[in-house]
Amino acid sequence: NTTPSVPMGNPQQTGIVAGQLYDPATNYYWTQLMRQNFPLSSLLTSRSVNHGIGSARANGKADPACQAYIQRYFKYGEVDFVDGHVCESDSITDSCSITDVMSGERCLSSSSDAISTE
């Protein structure tokens, strides 16, 4: 893609603003403020206690429902949820890498439990 990045704070920017209700490092209020700055974006909320994808690996937990929405957005360029959608958190047993998260793996020992990104 040869299109340059949109300037920070551009109110015409579309996409997803995602946050976790119980994130110990980033207050959910900040997620709401970010959403106000990008009115054409869609808000995606997780009930997770994690702090972003990085903690999914560190804590051995992820949020496959919300991650699947983000993966499909990156893959197809479309938001396929209603603005303000809240995902239930879904615990997993093993830690995962960013590659696992972005490929749709739920970081379980069996790949049959992978997230569908179709």
N, C-alpha and C positions, 0 to 999 in steps of 0.2 A: 504494500500500500504506500503510495507516494504522498498521501495527504498529510500535512504536518499536524502535530498535536494541537488541539484547541487550547487557547489561552486559559489558564486557571481562572475559574470563576465565571466562565462564559455561560450566561443563563440559557443559551440556545443548545447547550450540550445535552444530548440524550444518553441513555444508558441505565445502569443500575447503581443505586446507592444501597449498600448492604450493611447491616449492623446486628450485633448480638445483644439481646435484652440484658443478659447477665454477664457481659464481658467485664472482667475485673480490672482491665487497663484502660478501656475507652468507654466512658459513660454513654449510654444510649441517647441521651439528650444531644450529644454532639452529632450523632447520626441524623437526628431530626433536623438539626441546624444545617448540616451539609445538604440534606434533601431540599430545604428551603432555598438554598443558593443555586440549585439546579432544578427548577420547576418542571422541566420536560423529562426528567429522569423518573424512574420507577423505584419506589422504596421496597426493599426486601428485608424482612426481619426474621431473625432466628431466635429461638428460645435457648440457644446454646450458652454454656458458661465459658466458652473458649474465646480467645482473642485472635480472630482471623485464621487463615489457613495454616500459618506457621505453628500455632498451638495445637492444631489437629494432629500434627506429627508429635509434638512434645508431650501432649497429654494422652495420646492414644485414642482420641475421640474426634469425630468429625460430624458434620451436619449434612448428610447425603441429600436430603430433600432440597435445601437451599443451594448446595453446591451444584446439583443437577440443573437448576434454573440458570446459574451463572455459566456453566459449561455450555448449555444450549445457546445462550446469548453469544458467547465467544465463537461458537461453531456456526451459527446461522445468522447472527446479527439482529435477532428479534427478541423482544421481551415477551415471554409466554405465560405471564402471571398478571394478576390484577394489582395495580399500584396499591401498596400497603399490605401485601400478602405476608402472613406470619407462618413460618415453617416450624413444625415440631422438631425438637432435637432427637437425634437417633444415635445412641452410643454404639461404638464398635470396639472390638477387643484388641486389635494390634495398632501400632503406630503406622503412619503412612507418610510417604514422601509427596512432594508437590507433583511429581509425575503420576503417582497413584491417584491423587485427587483430581487432576486435570484429565486423566484418562477415564475417569468414572469408577475406578476401583473403590470399594468400601473398606479396603485394608483388612479384609478378613483372610483367613488362610485359604478359603475356597473362592475362586474367581467367579463361581456361579452366582454369588451375591452382589455382583457389580451393579452399579447404577445404570439405568437405561438412559442413554443420551439421544435416543431417536425420537 
